[in-house]
Amino acid sequence: LDYSGEYNGEVTFSMTFESAGQLVWTPDKLKAPDGFVDTMWSVATGSAATDVIVNIINLPADGGSPLTALQYTINGGGTWVTMPGVPTNTGLRTVDLPAAATVYGIAIRAVNSVGPGPMSVAKSVTSR
């Protein structure tokens, strides 16, 4: 007996009952999350000197595995920092940047159990 499960129209796992009565479960086609596109997020200056607000408007497809983190970078992907908040929720997230009155290029990505999705295109923001 074979059974396959689907998520968003794609096969994401299969189960096979072998002759000895053993159940074998195999994840199929799990992948890293899709990337954020421009319209899925925005960034603005926060109220504190080094704060900026990242607004997650829509989440990317999770690749068949729930999102475990949303991360940002201000150095082109050299270092990634996990944003506060539940990774499966949209909404505002306050992130603390190193210096006030500084222009930053901030990019984001989603992460699941497979790994990180692609880096978004960076958006410019100035800390207060």
C-alpha positions in Angstrom: 0.0 0.0 0.0 1.4 3.4 -1.0 0.2 6.8 0.0 1.5 10.3 -1.0 0.6 13.6 0.6 0.3 16.9 -1.0 0.8 20.5 0.1 0.1 23.4 -2.4 -0.3 20.8 -5.2 3.1 19.2 -4.7 3.9 15.8 -3.3 5.6 16.3 0.0 5.8 12.9 1.5 5.1 9.3 0.7 4.3 6.3 3.0 4.8 2.7 2.0 3.6 -0.4 4.0 6.2 -3.1 3.4 5.4 -6.8 3.4 6.6 -7.2 7.0 4.0 -4.6 8.1 6.6 -1.9 8.6 5.6 1.7 7.7 8.3 3.6 5.8 7.8 7.4 5.7 9.8 9.4 3.2 9.7 13.2 2.8 9.7 14.1 -0.8 10.4 17.5 -2.5 10.9 19.4 0.7 12.9 22.5 -0.1 14.0 25.8 1.4 11.4 28.5 1.4 10.9 30.8 -1.6 12.3 34.3 -1.5 10.6 37.5 -0.5 9.6 39.7 -3.4 9.5 43.5 -3.1 5.7 43.8 -2.4 5.9 41.2 0.4 7.7 43.5 2.9 8.7 47.1 3.7 11.1 48.8 6.0 10.8 52.2 7.9 12.7 54.2 10.5 11.8 53.2 14.1 11.2 55.5 17.1 14.5 54.7 18.9 17.8 56.0 17.4 19.0 52.6 16.1 15.6 50.9 15.5 14.1 50.1 12.2 10.7 48.5 11.6 10.4 45.6 9.1 6.8 45.0 8.1 6.2 41.5 6.8 3.1 41.9 4.6 3.1 38.4 3.1 5.2 35.3 3.7 6.8 33.3 0.9 5.9 29.7 0.2 7.5 27.5 2.9 8.8 24.7 0.7 6.7 22.1 2.4 8.2 22.6 5.8 7.0 25.2 8.3 9.1 28.4 8.6 11.4 28.4 11.6 12.9 31.9 11.4 12.8 35.2 9.5 16.3 36.8 9.2 17.8 40.1 8.1 21.2 41.2 7.0 22.8 44.6 6.6 26.0 43.4 5.0 25.0 41.7 1.8 24.4 38.3 3.4 27.7 38.1 5.3 25.9 37.9 8.7 22.3 37.0 9.3 20.3 37.9 12.4 16.9 36.3 13.4 14.1 38.8 13.7 11.9 38.8 16.7 8.3 37.4 16.4 6.7 34.2 15.3 8.1 33.3 11.9 4.8 32.1 10.5 3.1 35.4 11.3 3.0 38.6 9.2 3.3 42.0 10.9 5.8 44.5 12.3 9.2 43.5 13.7 11.6 46.0 15.3 15.3 45.3 14.7 18.1 47.1 16.4 20.9 48.3 14.0 24.5 49.2 15.1 24.4 53.0 14.7 22.0 56.0 14.6 21.8 58.4 11.6 23.2 55.8 9.3 21.9 54.5 5.9 21.5 50.7 5.8 20.7 48.3 3.0 18.6 45.7 4.7 17.6 42.4 3.1 15.6 39.5 4.5 15.0 35.8 4.0 12.9 33.0 5.4 14.3 29.7 6.9 12.8 26.3 7.4 14.1 22.8 8.4 15.8 22.4 5.0 17.7 25.7 5.3 17.4 29.4 4.3 15.6 30.7 1.3 17.2 33.2 -1.1 18.1 36.7 0.0 15.6 39.4 -1.0 16.7 42.5 -2.8 17.9 45.0 -0.2 15.9 48.1 0.7 17.4 51.3 2.0 16.5 52.7 5.4 18.1 55.4 7.6 18.2 54.9 11.4 17.1 57.9 13.4 
